[in-house]
Structures are given as C-alpha cells and as structure tokens.
Amino acid sequence: MRDFTLEKYEQLLTALRKAGYRFLTLEEYVSGDQSGKICVLRHDVDSRPECAVEFAKKEKTMDIRASYYFRAVLPSNSPAAIKQVVEAGHELGYHYEDYVLKDGVREDAWEHFQRKLEYFRHFYPVRTICAHGSPQSSLDNRSLWNFYDYREKGIICEPYLDIDYRKMLYLTDTGRRWDGYKMSIRDKIPHAQREWINKGLSFHSTNDIIHAAEEGRLPEHLLLSTHPQRWIGNTKQWLWEFGSQEIKNRVKQILMKVRKE
C-alpha cells in the first residue's frame, strides 16, 4: 500500500491505539490528565481544506478527537470546511502567520492576529495556536511573541513554545516524510532532534512508526503533526502531491543553504 493515504493514516492510528495510546487534542493535553500513554494529534491545514474534512470524518468514526489549525488566508480558510471539522467534534486552532503577512511590522501583525483569532472564535472557543512555517520568508512568525503575549488573549498553548519536548516526541510529516527535519526550515525541534536520533526515534515512512508502536519502542507521549492535503487516496492526485512536494523539498534545501551563507 502507498504511504500517505487516508488508509495508511487509519492504519497508523489503529496501531497506536493497540499499543495503548489514548488520543487527545492539544487543548486537552495541556489542561488535563497527562498520565499514561498519550498521542496528541495536530493537523495543519495549509491548503485543500476538503482533505481536512475527510480526516475529521475518519477520526470521528474511530471515536478520536484531534486539533485542526487553519490559516486565515486562502487556500486554507474555508468556513464550510471549518464548520464540518468542528461539527465532527474536533478542536479548532489558529495557524497564524501574521508577522510574515505584515512584513515584520509588529503593531500591524498583532492587530491582525487579534482580528483573525476573533474570526476563528466564531466557529470554536479557540485556546491554542500554532505558527505557520512560511518557508518562503526569512521572517519567523513566532518572532511576534518577542513583543506581545498571546496568553493575554486566552491562549493556553503554542506547541513550538510551550511543550516540554524532553517528555514528548514530536513527529511531523513535513516534506511528506517523517524525517523531514533534514530539509525543514522551521517545522522541527532542533534542541531535541539529536537526542531522538540517538535513541533510534527517527523514522522515514509511516510503516516505520507503525512497527515501532507494535514493538513498544515509542515513548509514552507523542505529538503527531500532519498536513491532511498530503494524505490522498486518488492515484493521480497522490502522484501530483508526491512530485510537487519533492520540488518543494529541493527549494527548501536551497533556501536553507542560502540563509546559512
């Protein structure tokens, strides 16, 4: 079976459940009981929101709740898709990129952040946010918090900033692979990655993670971050996503090299 399909995602969730993990939203993890085996499911909806709806429906059939982070811009921001995700019982968060959108002008970015946060709160009482990587920009959206405090707006967690990754393994499908930290500009946890590699907790394919779960090699707490638009069953669309992501990965590698220089 091809990797990065909805069927493969279901296999992954099934394997984690059989391994004893309970699934939580980010909101539930931060504010609730953190004992035992936990897998936090985070979905960044960068584009093709209809794929997020399919994810949400699949998780609902499995009695699983997850956290969905929508951008305030097209092609992510779809009120119809957002409503369907929330109606399926999932958490909604803001996938913010205000600092980049406002070219690093912090006053404008903060005002924009507050407006868009209120927009998403029309659908769900948003309490968590997550930065969009904006790899095409030299600016980091998280830099906004050097000047302002999102907690003033009732936000309880930004996963890049508020999670203790000494206690939680971060796995992300950035780059359409699970070891995409090698070419990711921002979707990674640099201070923890070397330790995870040394412990044998670096994976390439979804099957690698499934096997690790079956063999009991995963730590107790996981944060699993996915981009639903990458998980496609249709062969033509799957091939298109595969090819376009390979191009994006090469571009990211070039950008990383240029910025280091």
For each residue, the residues with C-beta under 8 A, 3 or more apart:
1: 5 7 8 11
2: 5 8 238
3: 8 205 206 207
4: 8 173 176 206 230 231 232 238 241 242
5: 1 2 8 9 231 232 233 238
6: 9 10 54 55 58 231 232 233
7: 1 10 11 233
8: 1 2 3 4 5 11 12 206 231
9: 5 6 12 13 55 58 206 226 231
10: 6 7 13 14 58 62
11: 1 7 8 14 15 206 210
12: 8 9 15 16 206 209 210
13: 9 10 16 17 23 59 62 64
14: 10 11 17 18 62
15: 11 12 18 19 209 210 213 214
16: 12 13 19 21 23 39 213 222
17: 13 14 20 21 23 62
18: 14 15 213 214
19: 15 16 37 213 214 216 218
20: 17 36 37
21: 16 17 37 38 39 213 222
22: 36 37 38 39
23: 13 16 17 38 39 40 41 64 65 66
24: 28 29 32 38 39 40 41 65
25: 28 29 40 41 65 66 67 90 91
26: 29 30 40 42 67 91 93 128 130 157 159 223
27: 30 31 67 91 127 128 156 157
28: 24 25 31 32 65 91
29: 24 25 26 32 34 38 40
30: 26 27 128 156 157 162
31: 27 28 156
32: 24 28 29
33:
34: 29 38 221
35:
36: 20 22 220
37: 19 20 21 22 220 221
38: 21 22 23 24 29 34 220 221 222
39: 16 21 22 23 24 221 222 223 224
40: 23 24 25 26 29 67 168 221 222 223 224
41: 23 24 25 59 64 65 66 67 224 226
42: 26 66 67 69 130 159 223 224 225 226
43: 52 55 66 67 68 69 225 226 227 228
44: 69 95 130 132 225 226 227
45: 49 51 52 68 69 70 71 76 81 95 227 228 229
46: 71 76 95 132 227 229
47: 75 76 229
48: 51 52 75 228 229
49: 45 52 53 70 75 76 77 78 81 82
50: 53 54 78 81
51: 45 48 54 55 228 229 231 232
52: 43 45 48 49 55 56 68 70 81 85 228 229
53: 49 50 56 57 81 84 85
54: 6 50 51 57 58 228
55: 6 9 43 51 52 58 59 66 226 228 231
56: 52 53 59 60 66 68 84 85 88 90
57: 53 54 60 61 84 88
58: 6 9 10 54 55 61 62
59: 13 41 55 56 62 64 65 66 88 90
60: 56 57 63 64 88 89 90
61: 57 58
62: 10 13 14 17 58 59
63: 60
64: 13 23 41 59 60
65: 23 24 25 28 41 59 89 90 91
66: 23 25 41 42 43 55 56 59 90 91
67: 25 26 27 40 41 42 43 90 91 92 93 128
68: 43 45 52 56 85 90 91 92 93
69: 42 43 44 45 92 93 94 95 129 130
70: 45 49 52 76 77 78 81 82 92 93 94 95 120
71: 45 46 76 77 95 97 132
72: 76 77 94 95 96 97 116 119 120
73: 76 77 97 101
74: 77
75: 47 48 49
76: 45 46 47 49 70 71 72 73 95
77: 49 70 71 72 73 74 82
78: 49 50 70 81 82
79: 82 83 123
80: 83 84
81: 45 49 50 52 53 70 78 84 85
82: 49 70 77 78 79 85 86 92 120 123
83: 79 80 86 87 123
84: 53 56 57 80 81 87 88
85: 52 53 56 68 81 82 88 90 92
86: 82 83 89 90 92 123 124
87: 83 84
88: 56 57 59 60 84 85
89: 60 65 86
90: 25 56 59 60 65 66 67 68 85 86
91: 25 26 27 28 65 66 67 68 124 128
92: 67 68 69 70 82 85 86 120 123 124 126
93: 26 67 68 69 70 120 126 127 128 129 130
94: 69 70 72 116 117 120 126 129 130
95: 44 45 46 69 70 71 72 76 129 130 131 132
96: 72 113 116 117 129 130 131 132 141 144
97: 71 72 73 100 101 131 132 134 141
98: 101 102 109 110 112 113 116 141 144
99: 102 104 106 109 139 140 141 142 143 144
100: 97 103 104 132 134 137 139 141
101: 73 97 98 109 112
102: 98 99 105 108 109 112
103: 100 139
104: 99 100 109 139 143
105: 102 108 109
106: 99 109 110 144 147 148
107: 110 111
108: 102 105 111 112
109: 98 99 101 102 104 105 106 112 113 144
110: 98 106 107 113 114 144 147 148
111: 107 108 114 115
112: 98 101 102 108 109 115 116
113: 96 98 109 110 116 117 144 148 150
114: 110 111 117 118 153
115: 111 112 118 119
116: 72 94 96 98 112 113 119 120
117: 94 96 113 114 120 121 126 129 153 155
118: 114 115 121 122
119: 72 115 116 122
120: 70 72 82 92 93 94 116 117 123 124 126
121: 117 118 124 125 126
122: 118 119
123: 79 82 83 86 92 120
124: 86 91 92 120 121
125: 121
126: 92 93 94 117 120 121 129 155
127: 27 93 154 155 156 157
128: 26 27 30 67 91 93 155 156 157 158 159
129: 69 93 94 95 96 117 126 150 155 157 158
130: 26 42 44 69 93 94 95 96 158 159 160
131: 95 96 97 140 141 142 158 160 186
132: 44 46 71 95 96 97 100 141
133: 141 174 184 185 186 187
134: 97 100 137 139 140 141 186
135: 184 185 186 252 255
136: 255
137: 100 134
138: 259
139: 99 100 103 104 134 143
140: 99 131 134 143 186
141: 96 97 98 99 100 131 132 133 134 144
142: 99 131 145 158 160 161
143: 99 104 139 140 146
144: 96 98 99 106 109 110 113 141 147 148
145: 142 148 149 150 158 161
146: 143
147: 106 110 144
148: 106 110 113 144 145 152
149: 145 152
150: 113 129 145 153 155 158
151: 154 155 156
152: 148 149
153: 114 117 150
154: 127 151
155: 117 126 127 128 129 150 151 158
156: 27 30 31 127 128 151 162
157: 26 27 30 127 128 129 162 163
158: 128 129 130 131 142 145 150 155 161 162
159: 26 42 128 130 162 163 223
160: 130 131 142 163 189
161: 142 145 158
162: 30 156 157 158 159
163: 157 159 160 168 170 223
164: 167 168
165: 168 169 170 189 191 192
166: 192
167: 164 221
168: 40 163 164 165 219 221 222 223
169: 165 196 201 218 219 221 222 223
170: 163 165 188 189 192 223 225
171: 178 203 209 222 223 224 225
172: 178 180 181 184 187 188 224 225 226
173: 4 176 177 178 180 225 226 227 230
174: 133 180 181 184 187 188 225 227
175: 180 182 183 184 245 248 249 252
176: 4 173 180 230 241 242 245 246 249
177: 173 180 204 205
178: 171 172 173 202 203 204 205 206 208 209
179: 182 202 203 204
180: 172 173 174 175 176 177 183 184 187 188 249
181: 172 174 184 187 188 189 193
182: 175 179
183: 175 180 249 252 253 256
184: 133 135 172 174 175 180 181 187 188 252
185: 133 135 252 255 256 259
186: 131 133 134 135 140
187: 133 172 174 180 181 184 225
188: 170 172 174 180 181 184 193
189: 160 165 170 181 192 193
190: 193
191: 165
192: 165 166 170 189 195 196
193: 181 188 189 190 196 197
194: 197 198
195: 192 198 199
196: 169 192 193 199 201 202
197: 193 194 200 201 202
198: 194 195
199: 195 196
200: 197 217
201: 169 196 197 212 217 218 219
202: 178 179 196 197
203: 171 178 179 208 209 212
204: 177 178 179 208
205: 3 177 178 208 209
206: 3 4 8 9 11 12 178 209 210
207: 3 210 211
208: 178 203 204 205 211 212
209: 12 15 171 178 203 205 206 212 213 218
210: 11 12 15 206 207 213 214
211: 207 208 214 215
212: 201 203 208 209 215 217 218
213: 15 16 18 19 21 209 210 216 217 218
214: 15 18 19 210 211
215: 211 212
216: 19 213
217: 200 201 212 213
218: 19 169 201 209 212 213 222
219: 168 169 201 222
220: 36 37 38
221: 34 37 38 39 40 167 168 169
222: 16 21 38 39 40 168 169 171 218 219
223: 26 39 40 42 159 163 168 169 170 171
224: 39 40 41 42 171 172
225: 42 43 44 170 171 172 173 174 187
226: 9 41 42 43 44 55 172 173 230 231
227: 43 44 45 46 173 174 230
228: 43 45 48 51 52 54 55 231
229: 45 46 47 48 51 52 232 241
230: 4 173 176 226 227 241 245
231: 4 5 6 8 9 51 55 226 228
232: 4 5 6 51 229 237 238 241
233: 5 6 7 238
234: 237 238
235: 238 239
236: 239 240
237: 232 234 240 241
238: 2 4 5 232 233 234 235 241 242
239: 235 236 242 243
240: 236 237 243 244
241: 4 176 229 230 232 237 238 244 245
242: 4 176 238 239 245 246
243: 239 240 246 247
244: 240 241 247 248
245: 175 176 230 241 242 248 249
246: 176 242 243 249 250
247: 243 244 250 251
248: 175 244 245 251 252
249: 175 176 180 183 245 246 252 253
250: 246 247 253 254
251: 247 248 254 255
252: 135 175 183 184 185 248 249 255 256
253: 183 249 250 256 257
254: 250 251 257 258
255: 135 136 185 251 252 258 259
256: 183 185 252 253 259 260
257: 253 254 260 261
258: 254 255 261
259: 138 185 255 256
260: 256 257
261: 257 258
